[in-house]
Amino acid sequence: MNPAPSSPVGWRKPTVRALKAVVAVLVFAFVARHVHRTWGELGRSEAALTFRPGWFALSGAAYLAGLALCGAFYRDVLGRSPTPISRFAAQRAYLVSHLGKYVPGKAVVVVMRAALSKPYGARASTSAVATFYETLVMMASGALIAAVLFASGGESPVIPLERPVLGLVEIRSSILFAMLSAGMGGALLTLVWPPVFRRAARTLLRKIPGVDAGSMPDLDGSLLARGLALTGVSWLFLGLSQVAAAKGLAGAGSPEIGPAAIPVATASVALATVAGFAVAIAPGGLGVREGVLMYALGPAFGPALATASALALRLAWVAAEVLAALVLVPMGAAAPGKVPAAEAIQEAVPISEAP
């Protein structure tokens, strides 16, 4: 008697489970490496520092509040598709998947968010589209907010130009940052305009399995306006997070960090994050974001505190993301209407195209 042919599902499920385990190990390995490098940089800073845990807890809480607003917009985008999901499911997928950005290439964020959204009813390819759109809208609002705040800022260091630019031989750093932010903001705003994004998505997302006309949510101007408003407020919380991190470190001789520091902190965090996002090879914007933050915060915080608080902010954010994941991942186990997680991963990352 000939043996019965083996079912393809028989090997797929163990393979998918193994893939999930590999992705989880990679994510936490890169997060640990990220924390180790940042801690080493912070230890080498020459600032006279103190440590106030309460301010760092507030920094992490403000960061998660800002992310929650962006998660709400992610849910709104999915809500314009045939497969919407609940607000809890969207927030859970959004917050947990942020750990994936520390893996080089940043594609793991899309994979994780799709896999975490699919069990609640979302189509994995639609989740991928919603992830790209939410991220680009958030970056657009951040760049535009940075442009406005830097342009309306006060005194800042003068940067000499080796070659005249528009007839200028020197320019204040705040004006230069405003110009750079406005340029990036204009480009990103054009990209997220619904008719433009629909065309661009065919190119940006062409390698993602299952993305087709049915994956595209019903995007329009009102949704974009809501996204710019929600993510715009989120940048204020991220700026507050930076101020709290600085107050948690400020020691003797450090400048006074008060409410007046909030606009420059918000503008600096927004510009630095957008710059880190633009450099796709940097995991989570590591290095790029801190470099921009250190320089942009210098006039308000002083060079030593600016350097230390930029690095400390990274640690506060990673800690908040890990804590959110530890709380939210188990909460999904009893969620109603879920399908096996292995099937969700399989649709998000088919075995034939797994990294």
Order of alpha helices (4+ residues) and beta strands (2+ residues): alpha-alpha-alpha-alpha-alpha-beta-beta-alpha-alpha-alpha-alpha-alpha-alpha-alpha
